């Protein structure tokens, strides 16, 4: 049982470290190591629930923009001879967002060649369009939304409605483009926290459990909004398959208590009691813990 585990010095002091776990104790006001480890494991559970949602946002954004620009400009649309920008002046360096974008695609191109050589022993491989796109950093799809690419005979606004088919926040394409870039920045920065093993709940101004949960819910809503702006159908797919609900359900006080082994355990001795707990889980979009007694005590979770 978790209460019988010895958390120090090995589990916390050595394998997690007090420097890393200290903020959990402060923000979530834990009273003992069982509660501290519980909220730490809860964060891992939150990241696991967020992973498919964040991954979907990144891949959907990438493919939507690439599909629209490929249809307009052709394959390898990011080449300097094809991708033009507003402030272009001959014999003058491109502005930072443009150079950053070119650099991202150049890095992706090199990575395809490297992978072909190391993983498949293919020398002198010529990268294909889809291979380069797949190797791009998330930031690529943030900088392609820069205002430098907005104007007559540029990629925006003429392709904006093709890449983003959902309801726009404004009828003005320039306002929508700025909003989209800011939204992608928010999602990308949060994605980096989730993927790089940082506390997903952490940011400046988060002082307690309520702040942490509100922050997480806000970020999930931002991710959902981005996906909906690209494709309402994709959001509906996530909703109907429970991916959105799992993310929201993970970010609750009840889930923290469950990981701290402080939540309610329902003793089930009949089918009617089991049906009641199932209904409760569905009604609250929660994970309920049940205990069944027979020849031996058995514990299950219902979601």
N, C-alpha and C positions, 0 to 999 in steps of 0.2 A: 504494500500500500504506500502511496506517496508520503503519508505522515511518518512512516517508519524510515524513510530515506535520510541519509546524512548528507546535507547539502554543502557543508563546509568541512575542510578547506578545498576539496577537489572540485566538486561540481560548479560552485560559484566562484570561489577565489582564483582557481587556476584555469578552468576550462571556459569560463565566461569572462571573468575579471570584474572587480568592483568598479573600475572606471567605466565599464560599458553598462553595467546593470544599475549603477547608482541612480541614474535619472528615473528609472522605473519606480524605485522606492519612494523618491521624492514626489513625483507627480501622482502616483496611484496610492500614496499613503499606506503602504504595506506595513503590517505589524509583525510579521515573522517571515522566515525564509520560505515557508510553504506558499504564502501569498505572493512573495516576491518571484519565486520561480513560476508560479501560476500565471502571473501577468506577463512574464517573459515568454512563456510558451503560448500564451494567447496572442502575442504579437506575431509569432511564427504562423499561427493558424490564420490570422488576418492576412498576412502576406500570401499564404497559400490560396486563400479565397479570392484575393485580388489578382493573382497571376493570370488566369485566363481572361479576365476583363481587360487588364492593361495590355496584354499581348494582342488581344483582338483589336483594341484601339490603334495600336502601332501598325499592325499588318493591314488593317482596313484603310487607314490614312494613306499608307504607302501605295497600296494597290489602286486606290481611287485616283490619286493624283497622277501616278504613272500611267494608268489607263487613259485618262483624259488627255494628257500631254503627248502620249505616243500616238493617239488617234489624230491629234492636231499637227504635230511636228514630225513624227516618225520615230523609229527606234534610235536609241542613244541621243535623245532630245537634249541632254545636258551638255553636249559638246559646245565649246565656245562659238563655233560657227553657226549653231542653231539657237542656243538660249541667249537671247538678247536682253539688255536691261536699260532702264530709263536714262541713267546719267552717263551713258557711254560717250567717251571722247577719245578719238584716235591717239595712240601713243601715250595713253595715260592709264595708270593702274586702276583696276576695278575697285569699287568700294568693298569694305570688309564682308558684308553679307554675301556678295557675289563670289568673291574669292573663297570664302568659307565653303560655299556650295560646290564650286569647282573642285576644291581640295577634297571634300568628302567623297565625291564620285571618283576622283583619282585614287584615293586610298582604297575604296571598294574594288576598283579595277585591279589594283596590285594584289589585294587579298585573294581575289578569285584565282589569279595566276599562281600565287603561293600555295593555295590549297590544292590546286590541280597537280602541282609538282610534288608536294609532300604527301598528300593523302592518296593520290591516284597515279603517281609516277608518270604524269603527262607533262612532257617538256614543250615549251613554246606554245602553250595553250592560248588561244584567242578567246577572251571572255565574251560570252553571249549577253545580250541585253538583260534577260531575266536574272542571270547570275550576278551581274553588277548590282542591280536593284536590291536583290536579296541580301547583299553584303553591306548595304548602306547603314550608317548610324541613324538613330531616330532624329537627331538634330537636322539631318538633311531635309526632312519634310517640314521642319519648322522654318528653315531659312528660305525654302522655295516659296514660302508665303510672304516673303519680304516685299515691301512697297516698291522696291527697285524693279520688280517684275510686273508692275501694274501700269498699263498705259496702252495707247494705240499700237497695234501690231506686236504686242507682248503677250505673254501667256495668260495674264489676268487683265481684265475681267472676263475675256471671252470664254475661258474654260472653267470659270468658277462654278457655274451651275451644273457642269458635267461632273465635276469632282465632288461637289457638295450638293446633294439632291434633297436634303431635308429643309425644314423651315429656317430661313435666314433670320438673324437678329435684327437686320436692317434692310431696307430696300436699296440702300446705296452699297454698291459693290466694294468701294474703298473702305467703308466702315466695317463691312462684313469681313473683309480680308484682314484688317487690323485685329478684329475680335478673334478671328480664327487663329492667327499667329500667337496671340496672347494665350488663348486656350490651349494650344498645342504646347507652348512653353510650360504652362502649369502642369499639364499631364506628363510631359517628358521629365520634368524635375521630380515629380512624385514617383514616376516609374523608376527613376534611378535609385531612389531611397528603397523602394520595395525590392528591386533586383540586386542591390548591392548590400543586402543584409543589415540595413539601418533600421532603427525603430520607425515604423510607418507612421505612427501617431505624432512624431516629434516635429516641432517647429517653434519659432519664436512666439511667445504669447500663450503657449499651452502650459497651464499651471496646475491643472487637476484632471481627474478622470473625465469629467463632463466636457472639458475643453478638448481633450484628446479624441473622444468619441465624435464630437461635433466636427472636428477637423477631418476625420476619416470619412464621415458621411458627406461632407462638402466635396472632398476629392472624388468620391465615387460618383456624385452627381455631375461633376465636371467631365469625368470620363464618359459617362452616359450621354451627356450633352454633345460631346465631340462625335461620338459614334452616330448619334441621331442626326447631326448636321450632315454627316456623310451619307448615311443610309438609315432611314427609320426602320426599314425591314430588318437590318442587322440588329438593331436594338430589340426588335420584337423577337428575333431568334434567340437572343440571350435571355430575354425575359421568360419566354415559354419553356426554355430548357433549365431554368432555375439558377443561371449563372449570376444574374444581377441580384436576385434575392439572397443567394448565399453570401455575396459580398456585403450587402446591407446587414444581414443577420449576424455576421461575424463581429460587427462593430457595435456591440451592445454591452451594457453592464452585466446582463445575464450570462453572456459568454465569458466575460472576465471571471465572474463568480464560479462558473462551471470549471474553468481551468484551475481555479484556486481550490477546488473541491469544497466550495462553500454554498453551492446551489442546492436546489430541492431535488431529492431523489424520490421518485414515485414508486411505492411498493405495489406491485401488480400481482393480484391473486385471482383475477377473473378476466374474461374477454371484455366485459363491459368497462372495467377499469382501463384495460389496454386501449380500447376504442376511445375512451375519454382523453387519454394522454396523447394519442395520435391526433385527435381533433384539436387539442390545445396547441400542439406543435404547428399544425397547419394554420390555426387562427392567428398565432403570434409570430409565425415565421421563425420559430425558435428551435433549438436543439434540446430535447428533454431527456433526462437520465432516468432509467427505470431499473428496478431490482426485482428479480423473479426468484422465488425460493422453491426448490425442489429437493432433489438429493444433495444439491449444493447450491450455494448462493451464486447467481449469475447477474451481471450488470451489463446493460445495453444502452445505446443512445438512439433516439428517434428524431428524425428531422423531416 
